[in-house]
């Protein structure tokens, strides 16, 4: 899933087409979430590939852990959660950005 595929484009007053601001859902903590302690080689996209089979879903892990901020690397020794129920997260994302 490419996250900008579902982000609407709007026409500005001057006729230029621009993307609207992407809205992200709140990802509640669930009993099914996986807890992982990171090491020095961990990157959000690699973790998304490992747990979801899709590196473009890195933003779910980043959002759930307040990570990212322009970087895909994850600090070593950090305990992060991997949300398992991606379908409801993607659905909420699509609803917010439709």
Secondary structure as GFF3:
##gff-version 3
##sequence-region A 1 98
A	DSSP	three_ten_helix	3	6	.	.	.	ID=ss1
A	DSSP	beta_strand	9	11	.	.	.	ID=ss2
A	DSSP	beta_strand	17	19	.	.	.	ID=ss3
A	DSSP	beta_strand	34	37	.	.	.	ID=ss4
A	DSSP	alpha_helix	44	52	.	.	.	ID=ss5
A	DSSP	three_ten_helix	55	57	.	.	.	ID=ss6
A	DSSP	alpha_helix	58	65	.	.	.	ID=ss7
A	DSSP	beta_strand	79	82	.	.	.	ID=ss8
A	DSSP	alpha_helix	86	96	.	.	.	ID=ss9
###
